[in-house]
Amino acid sequence: MKFKLLVLTSVLATLLASVFASSACLFAAYQPEEPKCLRD
């Protein structure tokens, strides 16, 4: 019983980590357009 709980916890933690990692990568890849007043 203890082993099954450990496996379930590790699987859920892995899935949660992959969701957070993929959303962080999408957020970091977003490149907004530079305003005209800041261009050289």
C-alpha positions in Angstrom: 0.0 0.0 0.0 2.8 2.4 0.9 4.6 1.6 -2.4 1.5 2.3 -4.5 1.0 5.7 -2.8 4.7 6.6 -3.5 4.3 5.6 -7.1 1.1 7.6 -7.5 2.7 10.7 -5.9 5.7 10.5 -8.2 3.6 10.1 -11.3 1.4 13.1 -10.3 4.5 15.2 -9.5 6.1 14.3 -12.9 2.9 15.3 -14.8 2.6 18.5 -12.9 6.3 19.4 -13.5 5.9 18.7 -17.2 2.8 20.9 -17.4 4.6 23.8 -15.6 7.7 23.4 -17.8 5.8 23.5 -21.0 3.8 26.5 -20.0 7.0 28.3 -18.8 8.6 27.6 -22.2 5.7 29.0 -24.1 5.7 32.1 -21.9 9.4 32.7 -22.3 9.1 32.3 -26.1 6.6 35.1 -26.3 8.3 38.1 -27.9 6.2 41.3 -27.9 6.7 43.9 -30.6 9.0 46.8 -29.6 7.3 50.2 -29.4 8.3 52.7 -32.0 9.4 55.2 -29.4 12.1 52.8 -28.1 13.5 51.9 -31.5 16.9 53.4 -32.6 
